């Protein structure tokens, strides 16, 4: 196994969703890949505030799991508005892959490591 340089710039925090969180996601429209129970923070390493990982997308709403050492919650957001092209269903690799108002710098392109947690 090799370490990808992008992995060194991303927060290593992880969370496992509980039954209630999984049930919430399973009740949303199924126009996105299946919900995963283990997620990795998608923010840059050393970020301020809570950790965050994309849990599901339904239409133009993205549902992000946010957590600290003592609590977690699911919050609706839109995609980060920092982009070089208009937002579309098939997001461009130049679009930020995080939620609007996220802490830290933008993260271009899709993240795939949550499937590998």
SVG drawing of the C-alpha trace seen along z (x, -y; Angstrom):
<svg xmlns="http://www.w3.org/2000/svg" viewBox="-38 -31 42 33">
<polyline fill="none" stroke="black" stroke-width="0.4" points="0.0,0.0 1.4,-3.4 0.6,-6.8 -0.8,-9.3 0.4,-12.8 -3.2,-14.1 -3.8,-11.8 -1.2,-13.7 -3.1,-17.0 -6.5,-15.5 -7.8,-15.2 -7.4,-11.5 -10.5,-11.6 -13.1,-8.9 -16.7,-8.1 -19.0,-5.1 -22.6,-6.1 -25.1,-4.7 -28.4,-3.0 -30.5,-6.2 -28.1,-8.0 -28.2,-5.2 -32.0,-5.0 -32.2,-8.8 -30.0,-8.4 -31.9,-5.3 -35.2,-7.3 -33.7,-9.9 -34.2,-9.5 -31.9,-6.8 -30.4,-8.9 -26.9,-8.6 -24.6,-5.6 -25.6,-3.6 -24.8,-5.1 -21.6,-3.9 -21.5,-3.4 -17.8,-4.4 -16.7,-7.8 -13.5,-9.8 -13.3,-13.6 -12.9,-15.3 -11.5,-18.6 -7.9,-19.6 -5.7,-18.5 -5.6,-21.0 -9.0,-22.4 -11.0,-24.4 -14.3,-23.2 -16.1,-19.9 -15.0,-17.1 -17.2,-16.6 -17.9,-13.9 -20.4,-13.7 -23.1,-11.2 -25.6,-11.5 -26.8,-13.8 -30.4,-14.3 -31.0,-16.6 -29.1,-19.8 -28.9,-19.2 -25.8,-17.5 -26.2,-15.9 -22.9,-16.1 -22.2,-14.2 -20.4,-16.6 -18.8,-15.4 -16.6,-16.2 -15.3,-13.9 -18.6,-14.2 -21.4,-14.5 -22.4,-14.1 -25.2,-15.4 -26.3,-15.4 -26.7,-18.8 -28.0,-19.8 -25.8,-22.0 -25.3,-23.0 -22.0,-22.4 -19.3,-25.0 -19.7,-27.9 -16.0,-28.1 -16.0,-26.8 -14.8,-27.6 -17.9,-26.2 -21.7,-26.2 -22.7,-23.3 -24.2,-20.4 -25.2,-16.8 -21.8,-15.6 -19.5,-17.8 -16.3,-19.2 -13.0,-18.2 -12.3,-22.0 -15.4,-22.3 -14.8,-22.2 -16.0,-18.8 -17.0,-20.3 -20.0,-22.1 -20.7,-25.8 -19.0,-27.6 -16.6,-24.9 -13.5,-25.8 -10.1,-25.8 -9.2,-25.7 -11.3,-24.2 -10.8,-20.6 -11.0,-20.1 -12.6,-17.0 -14.3,-14.0 -12.9,-12.3 -13.0,-8.5 -11.4,-7.4 -14.7,-7.1 -15.3,-4.0 -12.0,-2.6 -12.3,-3.4"/>
</svg>
